[in-house]
Amino acid sequence: MADNEKFNKASHRRGWIDYARGFVIIYVVYRHAMAGLLNAGIPINNAIYLVQESSMPTFFIVSGIFIYASALKRGLGDFLKLKFETLMYPYFIWATIQLIIQIAFNQYSNTGKDASYLIYLITYPRAFDQFWYLYTLFAAMALFAIINFKFVHFKVIPNIIIGLTFYSVAYYAITNKFSLNDVLFYYPFLVFGFLMADRMLPIENNFFKGKWLIYFLPVFILLQVLWRMWYPNENQLFNVDFVGFFLFMPITIGSALLLFLFSQKLNEWKKLKALQYIGSHSLYIYIMHLLFTGFARAFVLRFFPDLPPAAMLIIIISAGVLFPIITYHALLKIKFTFLFEPPLFLKKILPFANKPQ
């Protein structure tokens, strides 16, 4: 999501990546819209039964697919600087904007937040709703780059061992301070993307043409059956035991691979191009969607309280997907690019070296 390129260069990029991002970002908006209605006391049934953490690993895998080429091209210093500019800068800007709006409209949002929450920007990013992702992705990518440039030099086996070790520790390190648990938990998905890059990034690759699906599908179905047998109706990952915690990883990776394959087919058939367009704006949707779903929910409940819950949900999801895209382009048109990337004078004083190491 953070490695977004311009949509009008689609002929020169791997279009399936945006399809995959489109699917995931719509699900993210759906889940948050659903939670908002439930918290408002609206009786509505969940139509998609997934473990709560299932969507975000796909974004980390996609980021991992690009990480090796990006890091190698820039060197450690410039890579860290770039990721700080594209992840942490919008994190600070938009988390602060959302906090200000939540405080101003607290009577409608019932968040209970005040200006004291600003201290959590560094120490407790989960306090800023969806923005924990930007903080965590930066920390995980920075950690990956430092480990590889300084110690393991992008070797496969050491990266696998480190990724699995971090994932195991995440089961016991239940703390959200400095996003520690999230970094440990999502790090192996970043590593998996790194491992798959050579197989998936080349325009002419064998991943989407191979027969791996024939052999993989039975294994994937078996894992799903085992999960439903052992953990029926459980959608909170940290409520399961260590076996279930580890079983989640291959299931989630398998789901991502199937999503990538389906996305490639849509790209090949040139179908649902709107989904690809949405995916190309996934970062901006992710940053702004809670603001617009919150406003849409308040509007619907205030003026159309008798609407069927499903209709409310569709309206709120639509607002959460479409209005961030419209707002992003409107802000660019009036030259408010500083909301998404640091202006030149700030780039000169941001941390990390300018020269590749």
Protein Blocks (a to p, Z undefined) as FASTA:
>chain_A
ZZcccfklmmmccfklmmmmmmmmmmmmmmmmmmmmmmnopacddfbdcdfklmmmmmmm
mmmmmmmmmmmmnommlmmmmmmmmmmmmmmmmmmmmmmmmmmmmmmnonopafklmmmm
mmmmmlnojmmmmmmmmmmmmmmmmmmmmmnnopaklmmmmmmmmmmmmmmmgcfehhlm
mmmmmmmmmmmmmmmmmmmmpmbacklmmcklmmmmmmmmmmmmmmmmmmghiabfklpc
fklmmmmmmmmmmmmmmmmmmmmmmmmnopaklmmmmmmmmmmmmmmmmmmmmmmmmmmm
mmmmmbcfklmmmmmmmmmmmmmmmmmmmmmmnopammmbccfklmmmmgcifbdZZ
